[in-house]
């Protein structure tokens, strides 16, 4: 398998099943009081297209698209590990009142890719 060029952009794709219907999963991913419990610390958000978010971990960004309870897209800026990343999260219902959550991020800088993947 060919290795990507050292400084070429990469994408990340994660799929997870969560035990919550899309409206609850969407809220857990977008509402600061929920996000602060499982992902970020001290999250703040202006939840509208063009609105900004930030947290105590140094992450900031702008909401690019909001389609409750189906999808959220935003930029993810943190100079230490993900400058310029665009993230899209899609929530799909499953038959048992759970959801499939598909998260994609691009471009991911080479150094951050190595850190996340454990590759060299």
Order of alpha helices (4+ residues) and beta strands (2+ residues): beta-alpha-alpha-beta-beta-beta-beta-beta-beta-alpha
